């Protein structure tokens, strides 16, 4: 995770496919945009607040994050250009 205005990395977490889940937290307050990253095989939990200005995209962004964590794209090849088979 990084701060959008500065690009400063705040959290650098090692994740493995299907080992964690990113879900919305019901705080009891309608306008809260709090999300929880819960690791399934440990008690590690991290809370995040959505920084995207448009709250309408929160559910889609969370869905995409869960998809990427469950099915990560293939690693880039040498030079970061991907495979050229």
C-alpha distances in whole Angstrom, upper triangle without the diagonal:
4,7,9,12,12,9,9,6,6,5,6,8,11,12,16,17,19,18,15,15,13,16,17,18,22,22,25,24,24,22,19,16,15,13,13,12,15,16,19,21,20,20,16,14,11,11,9,11,11,11,13,17,18,18,20,18,16,18,17,14,14,16,15,12,14,17,14,14,17,19,16,18,20,19,20,24,25,24,21,23,23,27,30,32
4,6,9,8,6,5,4,5,7,9,11,14,16,19,21,22,21,19,19,16,19,19,20,24,24,27,25,25,23,20,17,16,15,16,15,18,19,23,25,23,23,19,17,14,14,11,12,12,10,12,16,18,19,21,18,17,19,19,15,16,19,17,14,18,19,17,17,21,22,19,20,22,21,21,25,25,24,21,24,24,28,31,33
4,6,6,5,5,7,7,10,12,15,18,19,23,24,25,24,22,21,18,20,20,21,24,23,26,24,24,21,19,16,16,16,17,17,20,22,26,28,26,25,21,19,15,14,11,11,11,9,11,13,17,17,20,18,17,20,20,16,17,20,19,17,20,22,20,20,24,25,22,23,26,24,25,28,28,26,24,26,27,31,33,36
4,6,5,8,9,10,13,15,17,20,21,24,25,26,26,23,22,19,21,20,22,25,24,27,25,24,21,19,16,17,17,19,19,22,24,28,30,29,28,24,22,18,17,13,12,11,8,9,11,14,16,18,16,16,19,19,15,17,20,18,17,20,22,20,20,24,25,22,23,25,24,24,27,28,26,23,25,26,30,32,35
4,6,8,11,12,15,17,20,23,24,28,29,30,29,27,26,23,24,23,25,27,26,29,26,26,22,21,19,19,20,22,22,26,28,31,33,32,31,27,25,21,19,16,15,14,10,11,12,16,18,21,19,19,22,22,19,20,23,22,20,24,25,23,24,28,28,26,26,29,27,27,30,30,28,25,27,29,33,35,38
4,5,9,11,14,16,19,22,24,27,29,30,29,27,26,24,25,25,26,29,28,31,29,29,25,23,21,21,21,23,23,26,27,31,33,31,30,26,25,21,20,17,17,16,13,15,16,19,21,24,22,21,25,24,21,22,25,23,21,25,26,24,24,28,29,26,26,28,26,26,29,29,26,24,26,28,32,34,37
4,6,9,12,13,16,19,20,24,25,27,26,24,24,22,24,24,25,28,28,31,29,29,26,24,21,21,20,21,20,24,25,28,30,29,28,25,23,19,19,16,16,15,13,14,17,19,21,23,21,20,23,22,19,20,23,21,19,22,23,21,21,25,25,22,23,24,22,22,25,25,23,21,23,24,28,31,34
4,6,9,11,14,17,20,23,25,27,26,23,24,21,24,24,25,28,27,31,29,29,26,24,21,20,20,21,20,23,24,27,28,27,26,22,21,18,18,15,16,16,14,16,19,22,23,25,23,22,24,24,20,21,24,22,20,23,24,22,22,25,26,23,24,25,23,23,26,26,24,22,25,26,30,32,35
4,6,7,11,14,16,19,22,23,22,20,21,19,21,22,23,27,26,30,29,29,26,23,21,19,18,18,17,20,20,24,25,23,23,19,18,15,16,14,15,16,14,17,20,22,23,25,23,21,23,23,19,19,22,20,17,20,22,19,18,22,23,20,21,23,21,21,24,24,23,21,24,25,28,31,34
4,7,10,13,16,19,22,23,21,19,19,17,20,20,21,24,23,27,26,27,24,21,18,17,16,16,15,17,18,22,23,21,20,16,15,12,12,11,13,14,13,16,19,22,22,25,22,20,22,23,19,19,22,21,17,20,22,20,19,22,24,21,23,25,23,24,27,27,26,24,27,27,31,34,36
4,6,10,12,16,18,19,17,15,16,15,17,19,19,23,23,26,26,27,25,21,19,16,15,14,12,14,15,18,19,18,17,13,12,10,11,10,13,15,15,17,21,23,22,25,22,20,21,22,18,17,20,19,15,17,20,17,16,19,21,19,21,22,21,22,25,26,25,23,26,26,29,32,35
4,7,10,13,16,18,16,15,16,15,19,21,22,25,26,29,29,29,27,24,21,19,17,15,13,15,14,18,18,17,17,14,14,12,14,13,16,17,17,19,23,25,24,26,24,21,23,22,19,18,20,19,15,17,19,16,14,18,19,16,18,20,18,19,22,23,22,20,23,23,26,29,32
4,6,10,13,14,12,11,13,13,17,19,20,24,25,28,28,29,27,24,21,18,16,14,11,12,11,14,15,14,14,11,11,10,13,13,17,17,18,20,24,25,25,26,23,21,22,21,18,17,18,17,14,14,16,14,12,15,17,15,17,18,17,19,22,23,23,21,24,23,26,29,31
4,7,10,12,10,10,13,14,18,21,22,26,27,31,31,31,30,27,24,21,18,16,12,13,11,13,13,13,15,12,13,13,16,16,20,20,21,23,27,28,27,28,25,23,23,22,19,18,19,18,14,14,16,13,10,13,15,13,15,16,15,17,20,21,22,20,22,21,24,27,29
4,7,9,7,7,10,12,15,19,20,24,26,29,30,30,29,26,23,20,17,14,11,11,9,11,12,12,14,12,13,13,15,16,19,20,21,22,26,27,25,26,23,21,21,20,17,15,16,15,12,11,13,10,7,9,11,10,13,15,14,17,20,22,23,20,23,21,23,27,28
4,6,5,8,11,13,17,20,22,26,28,31,32,32,31,28,25,23,19,17,13,12,10,11,11,13,15,14,15,16,18,19,22,22,24,25,29,29,28,28,25,23,22,21,19,17,17,16,13,11,12,10,7,8,9,9,12,13,13,17,20,22,23,21,23,20,22,26,26
4,6,8,10,13,16,20,22,25,28,31,32,31,31,28,25,23,19,17,14,13,11,11,12,15,17,16,17,17,20,20,23,22,24,25,28,28,27,27,23,21,20,19,17,15,14,13,11,9,9,8,5,4,6,7,11,12,13,17,20,23,24,21,22,20,21,25,25
4,6,8,11,14,17,19,23,25,28,29,29,29,26,23,21,17,15,12,11,9,8,10,13,16,15,15,16,18,19,22,22,24,25,28,27,26,26,23,20,18,18,17,14,13,13,11,8,9,10,6,4,8,10,14,15,17,21,23,26,28,25,26,23,24,28,28
4,7,11,13,17,19,22,24,27,29,29,29,26,23,20,17,14,10,9,6,5,7,9,12,11,12,14,17,18,21,22,24,25,29,28,26,27,24,21,20,20,18,15,15,15,13,10,12,12,8,8,11,12,16,18,18,22,25,27,29,26,27,25,26,30,30
4,7,10,14,15,18,21,24,25,25,25,22,19,16,13,10,7,5,4,5,8,10,11,10,10,11,13,14,17,18,21,22,25,25,23,24,21,18,17,17,16,12,13,13,11,8,11,11,8,8,12,13,17,19,20,23,26,29,29,26,28,26,28,31,32
4,6,10,12,15,18,21,22,22,22,19,16,14,10,8,6,5,7,7,11,12,12,11,10,11,12,13,15,16,19,19,23,22,20,20,18,15,13,14,13,9,10,11,9,6,10,11,8,9,12,14,17,20,21,24,28,30,31,28,29,27,29,32,33
4,7,10,13,15,18,19,19,18,16,13,10,7,5,4,7,9,11,14,14,14,12,10,9,9,10,12,12,15,16,19,18,16,17,15,11,10,12,10,6,8,10,7,6,10,11,9,11,14,15,18,21,22,25,28,31,31,27,29,27,30,33,34
4,6,10,12,15,16,15,16,13,11,9,5,5,7,8,11,13,16,16,15,14,11,11,10,10,11,12,15,16,19,18,15,15,14,10,9,11,11,7,9,12,10,9,12,14,13,14,17,18,21,24,26,28,32,34,34,31,32,31,33,36,37
4,7,9,12,12,12,12,10,7,6,4,6,9,11,15,16,19,19,18,16,13,12,10,9,10,10,14,14,16,15,12,13,13,9,8,12,11,8,11,13,12,12,15,17,16,17,20,21,24,27,29,31,35,37,37,33,34,33,36,39,40
4,6,9,10,11,11,9,8,6,5,6,10,11,15,16,20,19,16,16,12,11,9,10,10,11,15,17,18,18,14,16,16,12,12,15,15,12,14,17,16,15,19,20,19,20,23,24,27,30,31,34,37,40,39,36,37,36,39,42,43
4,6,7,8,10,8,9,8,9,10,14,15,18,19,22,22,19,19,15,15,12,13,12,14,17,18,19,19,15,16,17,14,13,17,17,15,17,20,19,18,21,23,22,23,26,27,30,34,35,37,41,43,43,39,41,40,42,45,46
4,5,8,9,7,9,8,10,11,15,16,20,21,24,23,20,19,16,15,12,13,12,14,17,19,19,19,16,18,19,15,16,20,19,17,20,22,21,21,24,26,24,26,29,30,33,36,37,39,43,45,44,41,43,42,44,47,49
4,6,9,8,11,11,13,15,19,20,23,24,27,26,23,23,19,19,16,16,15,16,20,21,21,20,17,18,20,17,17,21,21,19,22,25,24,23,27,28,27,29,32,33,36,39,40,42,46,48,48,44,45,45,47,50,52
4,6,6,9,10,13,16,19,21,25,26,29,28,25,24,21,19,16,16,13,15,17,18,18,17,14,16,18,16,17,20,20,19,21,24,23,24,27,28,28,29,32,33,35,39,40,42,45,48,47,43,45,44,47,50,51
4,6,8,11,13,16,20,22,26,27,30,29,27,26,22,21,17,16,14,14,16,17,16,15,11,13,15,13,14,18,18,17,20,22,22,23,25,27,27,29,31,32,34,38,39,41,44,47,46,42,43,43,45,48,50
4,6,9,13,16,19,22,26,27,31,30,27,26,22,20,16,14,11,11,13,14,13,12,9,11,14,12,14,17,17,16,19,21,21,22,25,26,26,28,30,31,33,36,37,39,42,45,43,40,41,41,44,46,48
4,6,9,13,16,18,22,24,27,26,24,22,18,16,12,11,8,9,12,13,13,13,10,13,14,11,13,16,16,15,18,20,19,20,23,24,24,26,28,29,31,34,35,37,40,42,41,38,39,39,42,45,46
4,7,10,13,16,20,22,25,24,22,20,16,14,10,8,6,6,9,10,11,11,8,11,11,8,10,13,12,11,15,16,15,17,20,21,20,23,25,25,27,31,31,33,37,39,38,34,36,35,38,41,43
4,7,10,13,17,19,22,21,18,16,13,10,7,6,5,7,10,12,14,14,11,14,14,10,11,14,13,11,15,16,15,15,19,20,19,21,24,24,26,30,30,32,36,38,37,34,35,35,37,40,42
4,7,10,13,15,19,18,16,14,10,8,6,5,6,7,11,13,15,15,12,15,13,10,10,13,11,9,12,14,12,12,16,16,15,17,20,20,23,26,27,29,33,35,34,31,33,32,35,38,39
4,6,10,12,15,14,12,10,7,6,5,6,9,11,14,16,19,19,16,18,17,13,13,15,13,10,13,15,12,12,15,16,14,16,19,20,23,26,26,29,32,34,34,31,33,32,34,37,39
4,7,10,12,12,11,8,6,5,6,8,11,12,15,17,20,21,18,20,18,14,14,16,13,10,12,14,10,10,13,13,11,13,16,16,20,23,23,26,29,31,31,28,30,29,31,35,36
4,6,9,8,8,6,5,7,9,11,14,16,19,21,24,24,21,23,21,17,17,18,16,13,15,16,13,11,15,15,12,13,17,18,21,24,24,27,30,33,33,30,32,30,32,36,37
4,6,6,7,6,7,9,12,14,18,19,22,23,27,27,25,26,24,20,19,20,19,15,16,17,14,12,15,15,11,12,16,16,20,22,22,26,29,31,32,29,31,29,31,35,35
4,6,8,8,10,12,15,17,21,22,25,26,29,29,27,27,25,22,21,22,20,17,17,18,16,13,16,16,13,12,16,17,21,23,24,27,30,32,34,31,33,30,32,36,36
4,7,9,11,14,17,20,23,25,28,29,33,33,30,31,29,26,24,25,24,20,21,22,19,16,18,19,15,15,18,19,23,24,24,28,30,33,34,31,34,31,33,36,37
4,6,9,12,15,18,22,24,27,29,32,32,30,31,29,26,25,26,24,21,22,23,20,18,20,20,16,17,20,21,25,26,26,29,32,34,35,32,35,33,35,38,39
4,6,10,13,16,20,22,25,27,30,31,28,30,28,25,24,26,24,21,22,23,20,18,22,22,18,19,23,23,27,28,28,32,34,36,37,34,37,35,37,41,42
4,7,10,13,17,20,22,25,28,28,26,28,26,23,22,24,22,19,20,21,18,17,20,19,16,18,21,21,24,26,26,29,32,33,34,31,34,32,35,38,39
4,7,10,14,16,19,21,24,25,23,25,23,19,19,21,19,16,18,19,16,15,19,18,15,17,21,21,24,26,26,29,32,34,34,31,34,33,35,39,40
4,7,10,13,15,18,21,22,20,22,21,17,18,19,17,14,17,18,14,15,18,18,15,18,21,20,23,26,25,28,31,33,33,30,32,31,34,37,39
4,7,10,13,16,18,19,17,20,18,15,16,18,15,13,16,17,14,15,19,18,17,19,22,22,25,27,27,30,33,35,34,31,33,33,36,39,41
4,6,9,12,14,16,14,17,15,12,14,16,13,11,15,16,13,14,18,17,16,19,22,21,23,26,26,28,32,33,32,29,31,31,34,37,39
4,6,9,11,13,11,14,13,10,13,15,12,12,15,16,14,16,19,19,18,21,24,23,25,28,28,30,33,35,34,31,33,32,36,38,41
4,6,8,9,8,11,10,7,10,12,9,10,13,14,12,15,17,17,18,20,22,22,23,27,27,28,32,34,32,29,31,30,34,36,38
4,6,9,9,12,11,9,13,14,11,12,16,15,14,17,19,19,19,23,24,23,24,27,27,28,31,33,31,28,30,30,33,36,38
4,6,7,9,8,8,11,12,9,12,15,14,14,17,19,18,19,22,23,22,23,26,27,27,31,33,31,28,29,29,32,34,37
4,6,9,9,10,13,14,12,15,17,17,17,20,22,22,23,26,27,26,27,30,30,31,34,36,34,31,32,32,35,37,40
4,5,6,8,11,11,11,13,16,16,17,19,21,21,23,25,26,25,26,30,30,31,35,37,35,32,32,32,35,37,40
4,5,5,8,10,10,11,14,15,16,18,19,20,22,24,25,25,26,30,31,32,36,38,36,33,33,33,36,38,40
4,6,7,8,10,11,13,14,16,17,19,20,22,23,24,25,26,29,31,32,35,38,37,33,33,33,36,38,39
4,6,5,6,9,10,11,12,14,15,16,18,20,21,21,22,26,27,28,32,34,33,29,30,29,32,34,36
4,6,5,6,9,10,11,12,14,15,16,18,20,20,22,25,26,28,32,34,33,29,30,30,32,35,36
4,5,5,6,9,10,11,12,14,15,16,18,19,21,25,26,28,32,34,34,30,31,30,32,34,36
4,5,5,6,9,10,10,12,14,15,16,17,18,22,24,25,29,32,31,27,27,26,29,31,32
4,5,5,6,9,10,11,12,14,15,15,16,20,21,23,27,29,29,25,25,25,27,30,31
4,5,5,6,9,10,11,12,14,15,17,20,22,24,28,30,30,26,27,26,28,31,32
4,5,5,6,9,10,11,12,13,15,19,21,23,27,30,30,26,26,25,27,29,31
4,5,5,6,9,10,10,11,12,16,18,20,23,26,26,22,23,21,23,26,27
4,5,5,6,9,10,10,12,15,17,19,23,25,25,21,22,21,23,26,28
4,6,5,6,8,10,13,16,18,20,24,27,27,23,24,23,25,28,29
4,5,5,6,8,10,13,16,18,22,25,25,22,22,20,22,25,25
4,5,5,5,7,11,12,15,18,22,22,18,19,17,19,22,23
4,6,6,9,12,13,16,20,23,23,20,21,19,21,24,25
4,6,10,12,14,18,21,24,25,22,23,20,21,25,25
4,7,9,12,15,18,21,22,19,20,17,18,21,21
4,6,8,12,15,18,19,16,16,14,15,19,20
4,6,9,12,15,16,13,13,10,12,15,16
4,6,9,13,14,11,11,8,9,13,13
4,6,10,11,8,10,7,9,13,14
4,7,8,5,6,4,7,10,13
4,6,5,6,4,5,8,11
4,5,7,7,8,10,13
4,6,8,10,12,15
4,6,9,11,14
4,7,8,12
4,6,9
4,6
4
